[in-house]
């Protein structure tokens, strides 16, 4: 028997966003039924705006991921149906109300994939993984935002070779952009805001740190994005809990080293994510082994921690990155190793490929909801905005 409730499942579904309408499937009225059986099996029925909607696969995957992360869930079944005319009218009224009322929320596009890169402790190379995944995704021709949420330990400006100061536009911060192949990076960090330097301590505490991260989300003109990568501070403190609340649709990537101790600490970060109903997308094992010039391999930090953690969490091991001098050198010079050659570069690119094609692919706005609005208004007349009120 399980203590799992429908309310816990519904709470998790608040993180499933219709990328065209920018709102969650619960408030849009798309969740028609939630059934929980005695052994933790959950069946969720989702009503689509159009039968066979191209977003069906994406929504199914998101529902499975979010609900599957709820403690006590043993399996998830997703059933798809189609809204009737009244449900469609109510949905579009809600969407209009939301669009009118969301002024200061965030400029992050609803279609952007948000990946929070986290670790249970410092020193495992989380920021290095973030920087190299960002350039690897951008090199695929994607637009990638990078938010350095490690307020007091920022390092991404140096690692990505980004210089200058963030400008303002209409009371919004504008991230610094740079090209990577056919794609673009948009970077925001305390290190790019006037007054902050690499060797100066930022002596802020919980509430101030949380508010700083909130500013980075609300008061930034991100523009078009395919991905937003967030370099989280290590551990499970105020910033991590705040981000889980402010960005319920974020997925988390956990970084660990092969050592058993690092694996156990990293599991706490995953537990925090799931308690906040965030999906753990996978594990990256960093500093796997060192290969000398003679071809001998040395597991300096042990072996198997990444796979053990992934198996424990029931998520994929996205890849393992070997110890290579080019990674540290690239971070110091502002040219991430993933832009070059070598085993580490290949590993980072393979992880990015897996993210972009399998684990968290870019969302495609196929127009099944947006086009529907024109047909509804043509048949039924304009939808009153006030229909959502109350």
C-alpha positions as CSV (number, residue, x, y, z in Angstrom):
1,X,0.0,0.0,0.0
2,X,1.1,3.6,-0.6
3,X,0.2,7.0,0.8
4,X,0.3,8.5,-2.6
5,X,-2.6,10.9,-3.3
6,X,-4.1,12.5,-6.4
7,X,-3.2,15.9,-4.9
8,X,0.5,15.0,-5.0
9,X,0.2,14.0,-8.6
10,X,-1.7,17.1,-9.5
11,X,1.0,19.2,-7.8
12,X,3.6,17.5,-10.0
13,X,1.5,18.2,-13.1
14,X,1.8,21.9,-12.5
15,X,5.3,21.6,-14.0
16,X,4.0,20.3,-17.3
17,X,3.7,23.3,-19.6
18,X,1.9,23.6,-22.9
19,X,4.7,25.4,-24.8
20,X,2.3,27.2,-27.1
21,X,0.2,28.7,-24.4
22,X,2.8,29.1,-21.7
23,X,0.7,27.7,-18.9
24,X,0.5,24.4,-17.0
25,X,-1.9,21.6,-18.1
26,X,-3.7,21.7,-14.7
27,X,-4.8,25.3,-14.9
28,X,-5.5,25.0,-18.6
29,X,-8.1,22.3,-17.7
30,X,-6.2,19.7,-19.8
31,X,-6.0,17.2,-16.9
32,X,-9.3,15.3,-17.2
33,X,-8.6,12.5,-14.7
34,X,-6.0,11.3,-12.2
35,X,-6.4,7.7,-11.0
36,X,-4.1,6.2,-8.3
37,X,-4.2,2.5,-7.4
38,X,-3.0,0.8,-4.2
39,X,0.5,-0.1,-5.4
40,X,1.6,3.3,-6.7
41,X,0.3,3.0,-10.3
42,X,-0.9,6.3,-11.7
43,X,-3.1,6.9,-14.7
44,X,-3.4,10.5,-16.0
45,X,-5.9,11.4,-18.7
46,X,-4.9,14.5,-20.7
47,X,-7.4,16.2,-23.0
48,X,-5.7,17.7,-26.1
49,X,-6.9,20.7,-28.0
50,X,-6.8,18.7,-31.3
51,X,-6.7,14.9,-31.7
52,X,-3.3,13.8,-33.0
53,X,-1.8,17.1,-31.9
54,X,2.0,17.1,-32.8
55,X,2.7,18.2,-29.2
56,X,1.2,14.9,-27.9
57,X,4.6,13.1,-27.7
58,X,6.2,16.0,-25.8
59,X,3.3,16.3,-23.3
60,X,3.2,12.6,-22.8
61,X,7.0,12.5,-22.0
62,X,6.7,15.5,-19.7
63,X,3.8,14.0,-17.8
64,X,5.6,10.7,-17.4
65,X,8.7,12.5,-16.2
66,X,7.0,14.7,-13.7
67,X,4.6,12.2,-12.2
68,X,7.3,9.5,-12.2
69,X,9.4,11.7,-9.9
70,X,6.7,11.8,-7.2
71,X,7.7,9.6,-4.2
72,X,5.6,6.5,-4.1
73,X,4.8,6.3,-7.9
74,X,5.7,2.9,-9.3
75,X,4.5,3.4,-12.9
76,X,2.8,6.0,-15.0
77,X,0.2,5.5,-17.7
78,X,-0.8,8.5,-19.9
79,X,-4.1,8.5,-21.8
80,X,-4.9,11.1,-24.4
81,X,-8.3,12.4,-25.4
82,X,-9.7,15.5,-27.2
83,X,-11.4,18.5,-25.6
84,X,-15.0,19.3,-26.5
85,X,-16.0,22.7,-27.8
86,X,-16.7,24.1,-24.3
87,X,-13.4,22.9,-22.9
88,X,-11.6,24.5,-25.8
89,X,-13.3,27.8,-25.2
90,X,-12.4,27.7,-21.5
91,X,-8.8,26.9,-22.3
92,X,-8.3,29.8,-24.7
93,X,-10.0,32.1,-22.2
94,X,-7.6,31.0,-19.6
95,X,-4.7,31.4,-22.0
96,X,-5.7,35.0,-22.8
97,X,-6.1,35.8,-19.1
98,X,-2.7,34.4,-18.4
99,X,-1.1,36.3,-21.2
100,X,-2.6,39.6,-19.9
101,X,-1.7,38.9,-16.3
102,X,1.8,37.5,-16.6
103,X,3.6,40.9,-17.1
104,X,6.4,40.6,-14.6
105,X,6.8,36.8,-14.4
106,X,9.6,35.9,-16.7
107,X,10.9,36.4,-20.3
108,X,11.9,32.7,-20.6
109,X,10.0,31.4,-23.6
110,X,7.5,28.6,-22.7
111,X,9.1,26.6,-25.5
112,X,12.6,26.7,-23.9
113,X,14.0,23.6,-22.2
114,X,15.3,24.5,-18.7
115,X,18.1,22.4,-17.4
116,X,19.4,23.0,-13.8
117,X,22.9,21.5,-13.5
118,X,23.3,20.6,-9.8
119,X,25.6,18.7,-7.5
120,X,25.5,17.7,-3.9
121,X,28.9,19.2,-3.1
122,X,31.5,21.5,-4.6
123,X,34.6,20.3,-6.5
124,X,32.9,17.8,-8.9
125,X,33.1,20.1,-11.9
126,X,29.5,21.2,-12.1
127,X,30.3,24.6,-13.7
128,X,32.7,23.0,-16.1
129,X,30.0,20.5,-17.2
130,X,27.5,23.4,-17.6
131,X,29.9,25.5,-19.7
132,X,30.8,22.6,-22.0
133,X,27.2,21.4,-22.4
134,X,26.2,25.0,-23.3
135,X,28.7,25.3,-26.1
136,X,28.0,21.8,-27.3
137,X,24.3,22.6,-27.6
138,X,24.9,25.9,-29.2
139,X,27.3,24.3,-31.7
140,X,24.2,22.3,-33.0
141,X,22.8,25.7,-34.1
142,X,20.7,26.2,-31.0
143,X,20.2,29.4,-28.9
144,X,21.3,28.6,-25.4
145,X,20.9,30.8,-22.3
146,X,23.3,30.3,-19.4
147,X,22.3,31.6,-16.0
148,X,25.1,31.5,-13.4
149,X,23.0,31.0,-10.2
150,X,26.1,30.2,-8.1
151,X,25.9,33.8,-6.9
152,X,28.9,33.9,-4.6
153,X,30.9,31.3,-6.5
154,X,30.4,32.5,-10.1
155,X,32.9,31.2,-12.7
156,X,31.1,30.9,-16.0
157,X,32.2,34.3,-17.5
158,X,35.8,33.1,-17.4
159,X,35.0,29.6,-18.5
160,X,33.0,30.8,-21.5
161,X,35.3,33.6,-22.4
162,X,32.6,36.2,-21.9
163,X,33.7,39.8,-21.0
164,X,32.0,43.1,-20.4
165,X,29.1,44.3,-18.4
166,X,25.4,43.4,-18.7
167,X,23.4,46.3,-20.3
168,X,19.9,47.4,-19.4
169,X,16.9,47.9,-21.7
170,X,13.5,49.0,-20.5
171,X,14.4,48.2,-16.9
172,X,15.5,44.7,-18.0
173,X,19.0,43.1,-18.0
174,X,20.2,42.0,-21.4
175,X,22.5,38.9,-21.3
176,X,25.8,39.1,-23.1
177,X,25.7,37.2,-26.4
178,X,28.3,35.4,-28.4
179,X,28.3,33.1,-31.4
180,X,29.2,29.4,-31.2
181,X,29.3,28.0,-34.7
182,X,25.8,28.3,-36.1
183,X,24.3,28.9,-32.6
184,X,24.4,31.5,-29.9
185,X,25.0,31.8,-26.2
186,X,23.3,34.3,-23.9
187,X,25.1,34.6,-20.6
188,X,24.1,36.2,-17.3
189,X,26.2,36.1,-14.2
190,X,27.1,38.2,-11.2
191,X,30.5,38.4,-12.8
192,X,29.0,40.4,-15.6
193,X,27.2,42.9,-13.4
194,X,28.9,46.2,-12.5
195,X,31.0,46.0,-9.3
196,X,31.5,42.2,-9.0
197,X,35.0,40.9,-9.5
198,X,36.4,37.4,-9.4
199,X,38.5,37.9,-6.3
200,X,35.8,39.8,-4.2
201,X,33.6,37.9,-1.8
202,X,29.9,38.3,-2.1
203,X,28.7,38.1,1.5
204,X,25.0,37.6,1.1
205,X,22.7,35.3,3.0
206,X,19.7,33.2,2.1
207,X,16.8,35.7,1.4
208,X,19.1,38.1,-0.4
209,X,20.6,35.3,-2.5
210,X,17.1,34.0,-3.4
211,X,16.0,37.5,-4.4
212,X,19.1,37.9,-6.6
213,X,18.2,34.7,-8.5
214,X,14.6,35.9,-8.8
215,X,15.9,39.1,-10.4
216,X,17.9,37.0,-12.8
217,X,14.7,35.2,-13.8
218,X,12.1,38.1,-13.8
219,X,14.2,41.1,-14.8
220,X,16.1,39.7,-17.8
221,X,15.3,40.1,-21.5
222,X,16.2,36.6,-22.6
223,X,14.6,36.7,-26.0
224,X,14.3,33.5,-28.1
225,X,15.8,30.5,-26.4
226,X,16.0,26.8,-27.2
227,X,17.6,25.9,-23.8
228,X,18.3,27.7,-20.6
229,X,21.1,26.0,-18.6
230,X,21.3,27.1,-14.9
231,X,24.6,26.5,-13.1
232,X,23.3,25.8,-9.6
233,X,25.3,26.4,-6.4
234,X,26.4,23.2,-4.7
235,X,24.3,21.6,-2.1
236,X,20.6,21.8,-1.2
237,X,20.1,25.3,0.3
238,X,18.0,28.4,-0.2
239,X,18.8,29.0,-3.8
240,X,18.0,25.5,-4.9
241,X,14.7,25.4,-3.1
242,X,13.8,28.9,-4.4
243,X,14.5,27.8,-8.0
244,X,12.3,24.7,-7.6
245,X,9.5,27.0,-6.6
246,X,10.1,29.7,-9.3
247,X,10.8,27.3,-12.2
248,X,8.6,24.2,-11.7
249,X,9.1,23.1,-15.3
250,X,12.9,22.8,-14.9
251,X,14.6,19.5,-15.3
252,X,17.7,18.7,-13.2
253,X,20.9,17.2,-14.4
254,X,23.0,15.8,-11.5
255,X,26.8,15.9,-11.7
256,X,28.9,13.5,-9.6
257,X,32.4,12.0,-9.6
258,X,32.9,8.2,-9.5
259,X,33.7,8.2,-5.8
260,X,31.1,6.6,-3.5
261,X,31.1,9.6,-1.2
262,X,30.3,12.0,-4.0
263,X,27.6,9.7,-5.2
264,X,25.9,9.6,-1.8
265,X,26.1,13.4,-1.5
266,X,24.7,13.9,-5.0
267,X,21.7,11.7,-4.2
268,X,20.6,14.5,-1.7
269,X,20.4,17.0,-4.6
270,X,18.2,14.5,-6.5
271,X,16.0,14.0,-3.4
272,X,15.6,17.8,-3.1
273,X,14.6,18.0,-6.8
274,X,12.0,15.3,-6.4
275,X,10.6,16.8,-3.2
276,X,10.1,19.9,-5.3
277,X,8.5,17.9,-8.1
278,X,11.3,18.6,-10.5
279,X,12.2,15.9,-13.0
280,X,15.7,14.4,-12.7
281,X,16.7,14.1,-16.4
282,X,19.9,12.2,-15.8
283,X,23.3,11.9,-14.3
284,X,26.7,13.1,-15.6
285,X,29.8,11.4,-14.2
286,X,32.7,13.8,-14.3
287,X,36.5,13.0,-13.8
288,X,35.9,9.4,-14.6
289,X,39.5,8.2,-15.2
290,X,42.9,9.4,-16.5
291,X,44.7,7.9,-19.5
292,X,48.4,8.3,-19.6
293,X,50.5,8.6,-22.8
294,X,51.1,4.9,-22.7
295,X,47.4,4.1,-22.8
296,X,47.0,2.9,-19.2
297,X,43.9,4.0,-17.4
298,X,43.9,5.2,-13.8
299,X,40.6,5.7,-11.9
300,X,41.9,8.4,-9.6
301,X,38.5,9.0,-7.9
302,X,37.2,5.4,-7.9
303,X,34.8,3.9,-10.4
304,X,31.1,3.3,-11.0
305,X,29.7,6.2,-8.9
306,X,27.8,7.7,-11.8
307,X,26.1,4.5,-12.9
308,X,25.3,3.6,-9.3
309,X,23.6,6.9,-8.7
310,X,21.7,6.7,-12.0
311,X,20.5,3.2,-11.2
312,X,19.5,4.3,-7.7
313,X,17.5,7.2,-9.0
314,X,16.0,5.3,-12.0
315,X,17.3,7.8,-14.5
316,X,19.8,7.5,-17.4
317,X,23.6,7.9,-17.0
318,X,23.9,10.6,-19.7
319,X,27.7,10.1,-20.1
320,X,31.1,10.0,-18.4
321,X,33.8,12.6,-18.9
322,X,37.4,11.6,-18.4
323,X,40.1,13.5,-16.6
324,X,41.9,15.6,-19.2
325,X,44.1,18.6,-18.9
326,X,42.3,20.3,-21.8
327,X,39.2,20.7,-19.6
328,X,40.9,22.8,-17.0
329,X,43.0,24.7,-19.5
330,X,39.9,25.5,-21.6
331,X,38.1,26.8,-18.5
332,X,41.0,29.1,-17.6
333,X,41.4,30.4,-21.2
334,X,37.7,30.8,-21.9
335,X,37.5,28.2,-24.6
336,X,35.6,25.2,-23.3
337,X,37.2,21.8,-24.2
338,X,34.0,20.7,-26.0
339,X,35.0,23.2,-28.8
340,X,38.2,21.2,-29.5
341,X,39.2,17.6,-29.9
342,X,40.0,14.8,-27.5
343,X,38.2,12.2,-25.3
344,X,36.6,14.8,-23.0
345,X,35.4,16.9,-25.9
346,X,33.8,13.9,-27.5
347,X,32.2,12.9,-24.2
348,X,30.6,16.4,-23.7
349,X,29.3,16.4,-27.3
350,X,27.9,13.0,-26.9
351,X,26.0,14.0,-23.7
352,X,24.7,17.1,-25.5
353,X,23.5,15.0,-28.4
354,X,21.7,12.7,-26.0
355,X,20.0,15.6,-24.3
356,X,19.0,17.2,-27.6
357,X,17.7,14.1,-29.2
358,X,16.4,11.9,-26.4
359,X,16.3,13.2,-22.9
360,X,15.2,16.8,-23.3
361,X,14.9,17.7,-27.0
362,X,14.0,21.2,-28.1
363,X,10.3,21.8,-28.1
364,X,8.6,22.2,-31.5
365,X,5.7,24.6,-31.7
366,X,3.5,22.9,-34.2
367,X,0.6,25.3,-34.1
368,X,-2.1,22.9,-33.1
369,X,-3.3,25.2,-30.2
370,X,-2.4,28.5,-31.8
371,X,-4.2,27.8,-35.0
372,X,-7.2,26.5,-33.1
373,X,-7.9,29.9,-31.7
374,X,-8.8,31.3,-35.1
375,X,-11.3,28.5,-35.8
376,X,-13.0,28.9,-32.4
377,X,-13.4,32.6,-32.8
378,X,-14.7,32.1,-36.3
379,X,-17.3,29.6,-35.1
380,X,-18.2,31.0,-31.7
381,X,-17.2,34.7,-31.8
382,X,-14.6,36.4,-29.8
383,X,-13.8,34.8,-26.4
384,X,-14.3,37.3,-23.5
385,X,-11.1,37.8,-21.5
386,X,-13.2,38.0,-18.3
387,X,-14.4,34.4,-18.8
388,X,-11.5,33.2,-16.7
389,X,-12.1,35.6,-13.8
390,X,-13.4,34.0,-10.6
